[in-house]
Amino acid sequence: MNDDQLLRYSRHVLLDDIGIEGQQRLLDSHALVIGAGGLGSPVALYLGTAGVGRLTLVDHDTVDLTNLQRQIAHNLARVGLPKADSARQTIAAINPDVQVRALQRRADAALLAEWVAEADVVLDCTDNFATRHAVNAACVRARKPLVSGAAIGFDGQVSVYDSRDGKHPCYACLFPPDAAYEETACATMGVFAPLVGIIGTTQAAEALKLLAGIGSSLAGRLLMLDARAMRWDDIRIERQAACPVCGRTAAG
């Protein structure tokens, strides 16, 4: 790190758990963020300000006026612009040293295979089960840790799905791909504005811990938040041997 970086990241360097070595690991890391909306906004901003050296932001959508109630990476002047590029501009205004690649693309299986292989950690900030399952499958195949969040109404959840050691569950262990789930959208259900900030910053914290090699992750645990009561529930989740994605049969 140069002198400017030592000053910028001094509050991290002062933490015994991070220090110069941990901050350097962040600077050398690459995070893939799928979704630059409500969850992706705080995720991208905190990873960028914390000094993750390379970020790839993926979102096919453009900024809409209704997004500005909660999607803090965007502003009124960027309505109509790609969300990924809007988030890139916001990060650059705070920390121009971070290399941000903004992709206005849908995250299909072929592209995910390429993007996930390049990353050290993947953050799922999407809002539909099909994409979440595609991201999870790509992470299992590439043996990359996945930090997944979801938020709707006043309810949120977050976990880490890390199948690298073969002990922890993947997303499909908890939400089987062939199960029927009712899709809910902010456009019809609404979402409490700070909820996505709470869940997104928790995702960012888990990703930074994984990249810096500190603490213990949420792997094997699902945090569920009821924002009406501001109550967290911590649920243990187990790897499923019959999981079609990470189970024994799927692994061959």
N, C-alpha and C positions, 0 to 999 in steps of 0.2 A: 504493500500500500504506500501511496505517496502522502505527503504532508496534508494535502487537502482532504484526502480520504480518511486519514487518521482523525482529523477534526470533525468531519461530517459524521463518522460512525463512532465517535468517542464514547457515546452513552452505551453502545453495545460493547465496546472494548473494555469498558469499566466493569462489565459483568464477568465474574469469574468463570461462569459456565460458557461464555462465548470468547471473550478476549480477542487478541489479534488473530490467533489461529482460526477460531470459529468464524470471525468476520471474513477472513480470507477465503474460507470454504464457501461462504455465501457469494462472494465476488466471483468465484470460479464456477458457480452453479448455473444451471439452466432450468427454468420452470416453464411448463406448458399450462396455460390457463384456457380452458374451454368455456367460453361464455364471458361477455364483457358487459353484463347487465347489472341487476341488483346485487348479486353475490360477487360477480367478477370485478365490479368496481372497487370495493374495498380490498379484495384479494390483490388485484393488480397494483393498486396504489401502495399498499403496505409492503409488498414484495419489492417494488421499485424503490421506495424510500429506504427500505432496510438494506438495500445494496445487493440484491440478487443480480448477478452480472448480466444474465441474458433472460429475456422473457419472450415467449411466443404467445400472442393473444389471438384467439380464434373466435369469430362471431360473424354470422352471415347477415345480421340485421343492421338497420340504421337507427339513429337516434330519433325518438319521437317525443313530443311534448309531454305525454303521459309518463314517460320514463323518469322525468326530472324530479318527481316526488321522492325518489329513493336511489336512483342510479347516479352516485355522486362523482363519477369520473367524467360526466358529461355536463354541458351547459346549454343555455338557450341559443347561443350563436352557432352551435353544432347540430341543431336539428336538421335531419336529412343526411348527415354524414355517417359513414360506417362506424359502428360502435367501437370496433377494434382500433381504428385509427384515432377516434376521439380519445380513447383511453391512453393511446400512445402519446398523444400531444400533452395530456395532463401529466403523465409521468415525466416527460421530457422537461416540462416547465419546473418540476421540483428537483429532479435528479437526471441531468442530461448525460451522465456517464453510463447509465444503464442502456444496453443494446436491446431495443424492443422491435420485434417483428410482428406487424399487424396483418392478419389475414382475414379478409372478408370471404369466408368459405363455410360451407356446411361440413360438419365433422363426420364424414362417412368412413367406413371401415378401412378402405385403402389408404386414405390420407392419414387416418389415425395411426396406422402401422408405421408410417414414416415419421410423423411428428413425435409419437411416444418414444420411439427408439432413440431420438436425439436428446430427450429430456432426462433430468435427474429426479424430478417429481412432477406429478400431474395433478391439476386441480380441476375437478368437475364442478362448474358453476352454471350448469344448464338447467332446463326446466321441463324435460320430458324423459320418460323412461327409456325410450328407444335409444336416444343418444347416450344416456347414462350406461346402458348395458353395452353399447359399442365401445365406449371409453374404457369400461371395466375390462372387457375382453382383451382389448389391446394392451392394457397394463399388465394383465396376467401373463399374456404371451411374451411380453418384453421384460417381465419381472421388474416393473417399476412401481413404486408406491403411489397410491391414489388417495387424494384428500377430497372427499365428496360432501357437499352440503345441499340442503333444500330448504325452501321457505315459502309458505303460503298462508294467507290470513294472519293469524297470530301465532302460528306453530312453525317451528324450525327443527332441523336435525343436522348433525354433522358426525362424521366418523373418518377413520383412516382404514383403507383396505390395502393391506400390505402382505402379499402372498409370497414374498421372496424367500422366507424361511420354511414355507410349507405348513406352518402352524396356524396362521391367522386366516380368517374368512375373507372372501372377496365380496363384492357388492351382490353378486348373484346368489351367494349363500343365504343372504337375508331377503332378497327380493328375486325369486326365481324368474328367469326370462319368460317362461311359458305361463306364468300366472296372469290373471286378469286384474289390472289396476285401473281405477278411474282417474283419468288425466284431469287435473285442475289447472287453471291458468289465472294469472293476476287480472286479466281483462274481464273475467267473469266472477272471480272470487274476491279480488282485492288483496292487498298485502300491507301490513303495518310497516311504515317506512323504516324505522330503526331496526326492524327484525333482520332485514338482509345485511345490515351493517354488523349486527352481533354475530350472525352465523358466518358471514364472510371474513370478519377479522379473526374469528376462531379458526377458520380454514387457513388463513395466512399464518397464524401462529404455529399451527401444526406443521405446515410446510417448512417454515423457517427452522423449527426444531429438527425436522428430518434432515434438512440440508446442512445444518451446523453440527449435527451429531450430538444433540443435547437432550436431556430429559427422557421421558417415555411418551410414546405416541398414543393416540386413541385406537390403535389397532386392537380389534377384539372387543371394542366398546362402542356403543351408540349413544351419543348425547342427544336428548330430546328436550326442546324448550317450549314451555307454555308462556308466552310473553304477557298474557293477560295477568297471570299471577306472578310472573317473573320467576318461574320454578323450573329447574333443570332436573331431568330424570336420567340416570346413568344405567344403561342396560348392557349386560354382557351378551355377546354374540359369538357363536361357535362356527368353526369351519365345518361344512357339510361334505361328508365323504362322497355323496352322490351328486354333488354340484356339477352341472353340465359344463361349467367353465373352468373351475380349479380343482374339482374332485379327482379321485383316483382314476376313474374311467376317462375323464377329459384329458388328464395328464399322460395317459397311455400306460 
